[in-house]
Amino acid sequence: MEVIYLFLILWYGGLFFQTFFLHRYAAHQSFTMSKTAEKITYVLTWLFQGSNYLSAYGYGVMHRMHHAYADTEQDPHSPKYDENVFSMMWRTKSIYQNINTKKIAVDDKFTKNVPQWYAFDKIASSRISRIIWSVLYILFFIKFATTWWLWLLLPIIILMAPIHGVIINWYAHIYGYVNFKVKDTSKNLLPFDFLMMGEAYHNNHHKHGSRANFGVKWHEIDPTYLIMKLLNTLNVIKIKQ
């Protein structure tokens, strides 16, 4: 059971910081927080994402480009211009790395106010950091995996953030339902998002990009937004209206 607990903690913990910090804060700035809280959130993102840590700068800039160029040839990830899931993952990885290391020129409108803690990102994104996290996961499995099929969860844990991205950027552009007519193929993957912490309301998000609450209909409960409301009440963050 320890392996299952670890998997669930990393799935929902990593996903929360991806949607809360990288997506809603870095990319869309749907709320504000102090610089101290921002740096604490950087560290927490690294602790929960571990081997698959994503930089707020790289993610934020790339996601803004996704909204601007959704389902066109300039989109960093689109089922319309990638042959399969794996080719999309590889192209996304390459674009993310080029943005994060500033190897390609990016329009100022995509980088404006996107947070970057360069010194920390250099450590958290390093190959050494990723290897150490992977080794720690393997050691945990050696100690607690009681049956062979639990080992199938190991590669998912090591590559969890990219897998989260694929679920939304591939499948939520192919399957699901639509609340709003938009210029792209974004869809709401689940009517009740128990799996992706609100990210599955992708069509809603493409219609209202900077909206803190991704849910629109009564049954579209956004778990991340509920946590954000609590943090707003506690004055940890301030949600923009």
Steps between C-alpha positions, in 0.01 A plus 500: 500500500793735558570510125136586428510777760818641348348488153184685610695760697728575206216486244276749677777698672701544182185574304387761753824696477499468123152648464521739797852636457619432146167540323274739690776711653799500262314479169170679571565694821147442623618578853787674677721402791805635679853430379558290812192288428610473137840360595343256747271383220798448271652264758173317560457455124845341486425272797177370350610485135848369578654333197250669267532855638383772262624858511236771554669708230524227239149373568345848526644628172423181310143491628440859393620402154257207505208735560616747236561236233263220606465231233722679249849404383646738759326322788762331723269199532200414284347169386438668164870538425654201676472145367461339842525560874873424512595740222299771674675427831843523336418825317357652818813398692728660240306827488478516881876450537579759234274753670630424847865528395416801278645337190216639289366852472156544656268798456488727807124448534566136596767576760350807671487452879558123477688410820848352477732392780799419285734377775243258640384381157860422408516257793145359484511448123848350499570145389652426840179604677289284270728200547500536880120516509475197270738302721298592809182377330671174402626444855148563632362239260770249596398534864121519465390347167345168602391379157628533144219715363579782743823553307287612205435819697870590515538642145178696550642656817829586329322660201187623676495869396535420126224239541275762659573724204417229248163426660391860448695614194427187298185332628313816603538620141345179365245370752240662722223757482488869416337782696635781285567543131869594467747514212675179602414138584517532880245289686395429857633150560293419811164631628632462857876537515612254767818420302666826390423753778293720266732483199256272317265799445720594207233650275384726783859608557563580134191721505593677824879472520565720804200379701610343830210252509513260205155360577191667350200269534367386838659156473838633385669515839856631484694359799796734446274803510351385829851484648575841350192646670626367833848646439335828401301503827824437691666790309767271354392600148266761354271376222444753222135572426 
